[in-house]
Amino acid sequence: MLRLIVTTLCLWCLTDAVWAQNQINGVRAAPSGDKTRLVFDLGAAPEYTYFSLSNPDRLVIDLVDTRDDQDLSTADISGSLVRKVRYSTPKNDHSARVVVELARKATPSLFPVEPNGSFGHRLVVDLLDSEPPQSLQVVAPSVVLNTDNNSRDRDIIVAIDAGHGGKDPGSIGRAGTYEKHITLSIAKYLEEMVNAEPGMRAVMTRSGDYSVALNKRPEIARKSKADLLISIHADAFTAPGPRGGSVWVLSMRRADTELGRWLERTEQHSELLGGAAEVISDNASERYLAETILGLSMDHSMSTSYDLSQKVIKEMRSVTKMHKSSPQAASLAVLTAPDIPSILVETGFISNPQEEKNLNWSTYRKRLATSMFEAIKSYFRQVPPDGTLWASQKALNRQHKVRSGESLSLLAQRYNVKISSIKKANNLNGDTVRIGQVLTIPRT
């Protein structure tokens, strides 16, 4: 019995010693446009859940198997949104509960980042500010990139990549349909919609039936100073059964590889760092600075790509069945620009007879293009790039949460604006609003 008790105590002590598989090594936060990015440096990949609280506004993050012995009072926090980061009572003895105290409401978006170079595991928290200060100066290094693209009230530039082309037909349907023709048709529909929208401009990686090397496509987007690259494809399989669309982003492993390649190309730092490149040389400390800036840039691009992918999936569901209900990650050459948010859209399986028939129908292709356009427009309305016309317009707009008994006509009268202006600012097709709906009220 004594041996059993001793053995049990030893096992309990051993278990207690190793339960905390993770630890918080540091915390930092900085504003960037309408967002504040909060980064937790961790010892291992995080397993987490989170929820928001109001009165006062807080974000609560529960980290599984994580110690809570790091001093959070030393967190490097700038900007006015995050007031404080502290611990609270955890769910159990084997977890840590972190509370982010906010100055006002913010919409959180969380995602883990795997180790890259001198950076270890990270948990990135993007907080979309409900009331960003109009005079907010960009601090996050990710938006130092392409500084010559930040002229006042510029267009949002969308690079549209029609997959395959020329000698590369892509997948071929059972009825003989070439993927390269389908993708170019959808791309042209999308180009037309983007160019028709004030404050947006499209750039095509190819506008005809000719080949463009995979690594040249993101280069075209960068030279055009694009804010987004969207690559359009049609899927295929050896059997006719699979069907549905999907949206893809760059895998973390490929992202780390590409980031490493860019860091080795010292002469190309200026392409990604803008004016910051002038103060970076090859000594160890300054190359560490380059790595830091480029790493945050990649984090920003991948976060944007994932958020936009979710919107594209939501919009495409109204047009076609989705083969994958969430964004998928893969090592895709066309998505490798570290400074440009990039997504690849599979519009359906050309190897499926019904979907091949659908993709040959011009109305269907236009509906697919419309779904992509609506997702892009919706995303950039929420988070317009700095220096764009849309960013200026958002700074001039107000937000109103609809209460019981309120209508468009009442709000138009209260704010002294036209009903049509409110409808246009919120992409409303009808005159009905719902309680709790947040409306953008344009200023006259």
N, C-alpha and C positions, 0 to 999 in steps of 0.2 A: 504493500500500500504506500509506504514511504517513497519507494522508487517511482511509483506511478505519479505521486504528487509532485516530486522533484522534476520528473520528465515533463509533466503538464506545465509547471511553472516555467521551465526552460523554453518550451515551445511558445508559451504566451509571451515571454520576454522577446524571443526572436521575432515573433509575428509583429509585436508592437514596435520593434526596432526598424522593421523594413516596410511597414505599411505605407509610409509616406514616400511614394515613388517619385514625387515631383516637388519642386520648390520654386518660389518666385525669387529671381535674382535682381530684378530691377523694374521700374515703372517710369514711363515718360509719356507726355502728352503735348501736342502742338496743334494749333488751328491751321486749316487749309481751306480757304473759300467758305462754303457753307457747312463744312465738316470740321470736327476736331478728331484727330487720330490719337488714340490711347494704345500704347504697346506695353504688354507684359513680357519681359524676358524670363524664360522658364528653363528648368533643368531638363525637362523631357516633354514629349508631345502632350498637350492638355486634353483632358476629358472634362467637359463642362456643360452646365446649363445656366440659363439666365432669365431674369424677368425685370420689369420696370415697376417703380412705385411713384406715386405722386403725393404732393402736399406733405413734405417737400419732394421735389423730383430727384429720384435716385435710380441707378442701375445696379442690380444685385447679381453677382456672378458667383456661382458655386463651382469650385475646382475640386474634382475628385482626387483622392490620394495625394493631397498637396499640403505641405507644411505651411504654417502661418507665422513663421518667426522672422520674416524679412521686415525691416523697419520701413513702412510705407510713408512715413512722414518725410522721408528724404526724396520722394518722387520728384522728378523734373517735370513740372507742369507749367505750361504757359497758356495764354488765352483766358477768356472770361467765362467759358462754359463749364469747365471742370473745376469745382471748388476744392475738392479734397478726395483722396482715395484712402480708405481705412478698412479694417477688418470688422466683422460682426460675428455673432454666434453661429458656428457652422451647423450643417445638418447632422453631422456626427463627428466623432473624434478623429476620423480618417480623412477629413476634407477641410478646405478653407473657404470661407465666405468673404468675398471682397465687395465692398459697397463704394460705388462711385457717386459722390454727392455732386449734383448739377445745379447750376444757377437758374436753369429754366428747362423746359421740356426739350427732349432730343430723341430722335429715332435711332436705336442702336442696330449695328450690323457687325457680327462677330465672325472671325474665321482664323484658323490656325495657320502658321507659316513654319515650314520645316527649316532645319539648319542650312545656312548658306555662308561659306567662307568663315569669317570670324564671328558671325552671328549664330546663336543657338536657336532652340525652339522659341517661338513667339506666339502669343495670342494677340491678334490685332482687333481693336474695337473702334469702328468708325461711328461717330455720333453726329447725325444730321441735325444741325441746329435749327430750332423752330424760329428763332429770331436772331440771325447772324448780324453782328454790327456792320453797318454799311461801310465803315472806315477800316474794316478788318484787313490787316496786311497779311499776305501769304507767308507762312513760316515753314511749313512742311517742305523738305527738300525736293519731293517728287515733282512739285510744280515749278521748280527752277528750270526744268527742261523746256527746250524750244522757246526761249525767252523772246526771240524775235517774232514769235507768233502771237504776242500778246498786245497787239495794237488795239486801241480803243474801239469797242463795238464791232469787232470783226465777226465774220461768219463762223459758225461751227462747221468744221470740215469732216465729212464722212467719206472714208475711202471704201469703195465697193469693189470686191474681188469676185469676178465670175470664174468659178473653178475650171481648170483644164483649158483647152483651146488649141487650135492649129493641129499639129500631128498627134496631139494627145486628146483623144475623144472622151476620156473618162470612162465611166461605166456605160454599157450598151444594153438597152432594154430588149425584151424578147421580141418586140415588134420592130426592133432596129433603131430605136430612139437613142441619140447621142446625148450624154450628160452635158457636154460642152455647150450644146445649143440651148438646152433648158436653162442652164445657169446664166448664160448671157442674156436671155430674154427676161428672166426675173430681175437680174441686175439692172437692166435698162429701165424697167418699170420703177424700181426703187430709186434710181438716179433721177428720173423725172419727178417723182414725189418730193425728194429731198430738195431739188433745185427750185421747186415751186413754193417751198416754205420759206418765208422771209427769215433771214438770219441763219440759214443753212446752205451749204454748198457741197455737191458731190464731186468726187474724183474717182475715175474708173482705172483699175489696174490694167484692164484690156477692154477695148470698145468694139472689137471685131474678132473674127475667127483666126487668131494667131496665138503662138505659144509665148508664155512669159514664165521664166524660171521661178521656182517656188521661193527661193531666197530673194528674188528681185521684187516680189509683191509687197512685203513689208517695207522694203527700201523706197518704193514708189510712194507708199503712205507717208513715210517719214519726210521725204523731200517735199511732199505737199503739205507738211505740217498738220497732218490729220489728227483729229481728236478721237477718232474711232476707226478701226478696220473691221469690216464685216465680210467674211468669205462665204460664198454661196455654193452649195454642192447638192448632189442627189446620191443617196446611198444605194448599195447593191449587195446581194447575197447570192450564194450558189443555188438556193432553193427559192421558189416564188412566194413562199408564205409570209416572211417578215414584211412589215409595213410600218409607216409612221415617221414623223420627223424627230429630230434631236438637235441639241445645241451643245457645242463643244468649246472648252477653254483649254489653255495650255497647262500641262501637268507640271507639278512643282519640281519634279526631277529635271525635266527639260528646261524649265525656267532657270534653275540654278546653273545648269550647263551653259545656257546662253549668257547669263549674267557674268559668268567666269570668262567667257570669250570676249565680251565687251570690255571687261576690266583689263584684259591683256592688250587690247587695241588702244594704246595710249593716244595715238594720233586721232582717234575717233571720239575721245572723251568730250570734245567740244560739241559734237552732234547731240549728246545727251545732257550735258551740263550747262550749256549756254555760257554766260559770263563767268560762272563758277569755275570753268575749266582753266581760266587764265591764272588762277592761284593754285592750281594743282600740278605738281611735278611728280617725279618718280621716286622721291624719298618715301620711306615707310609711313610716316605719319600722314602725309598728304594723300598717298594712295589709299590709306585707311579711310580718309574723308571721302574719296571718290567711291570707294566700296559702300560706305554708309549711304551716300546720296543715291547711288544707283540701286542699292538694295531697297530703300524706301520707295524709289520710283517703281520698281517691279511690284512691290507690295500694293501700291496704289493702282497700278494698271490691272493687276489680277483681281483686286477687289471690285473695281469698276466692271471688268469683264464678267465676273460672276453675277453681280447685281443685274446687269443688263441682260444676261442670258436668262435669268429668271423671268424678266418681263417679256422677252421674246417667246419663251415657252408658253406663258400665259396667253399672249395674243394669238399664237399659232394654233392653240387648242380650238379656237373658233373656226378654223379653216380645215384642219386635218387632225387625225389621231396622232398622238405623240408616242413614238417608240420608246423614248426615255422621258420620264416625268421631271427630271432634275438635270442641271448642267453636268456634262461629262468632261473628264480631263484626259488629255492624250498628248503625245509628243508629236505635234504638227508643225511643220516648218513655216507655214504661212502665219502662224500666231506668235512668232518669236521676237517681235519688237518689244524691248523691255520698257519703253516709254510710251507706248500706244496701246490703250485697251483694245483687245482683239478677240473676236468670236468667230466660230465657224458654224454655219447653219446647214444641216442636212434637211432638205425639203421633203424627203420621202424616199421610198425604195423604188428606183426605176426598174428593178428586177421583179417587182410585183405587178402583174398585168393591169390591175385596176388603178394603181398609183401611176403607172406609166401612161395610162389613158388620161388620167387627171392632169398630169404634168404636161401633156400635149394640148391641153385646153387653155387658151390664152386667158380666159376669165379666171381660171383657177390660179394660174401663175401670177396674175395681177393681185388676187386676194392674198396670196402668200407674201408678195412684196409689200402690200398694205399692212399686213400684220407686223412685219419687221419694222416698217416705217413708224407705226404707231408706238411700238415699244421704244424705239430710239428717241422719238419725240417726247414721250412720257418721261423717259429717264433724264434727258437733258433739260426738260422743263424744271425738274426737281433739283438737278445739280448741274447748272450750266457752267462751262469752263470760264475761268477768269478772263476778263477782257473782251468777252463776246457781247453781241447785242442782247442776247437772252439774259446774260448776267446783269446788264444794265437795266433791262426791263423788270427783272425780278426785284432789284433793289428799289424800284419805284412802286412796286405792288404791295398791297396789304393782305392779310389773312383774316378771314371771318369764319367762325364756327357756327353753323346754322342751328338756331334754337326753335323750339316749338312755336308755331304760328307765323314763322318768317317765310317769305316767298322771294322770288327773284325781283319782282316789281317793287316790293317793300325795300329790299336791299339797294336796288338801283336808286330809289328815292332818297334813302338815308345817306348814301355815299355820293349822291349827285353824279352818277354815271349812267350810261345807257345799259339796258338789259342785254343788248347784243354784245356789248363790250365784255360784260361778265361772262356770257356764254362762250365767247371766243377765247377768253383767258383761261377757261376751265374745260375747253373741248366738250361743251354740253350740246347735245342735239335737241333736247326738249326743254320745257319750262319747269320741270319738276326738280326739286331739291329735297334731300332727306335730312332729318334731324341728326346732328353730329357731323355732317359733311363739312369739310374745310374748303372754303372757296377762296380763290385769289381775286382780290378786288383791285382792278387797275386804277391808277391815279389819273385824273384828268389833266 
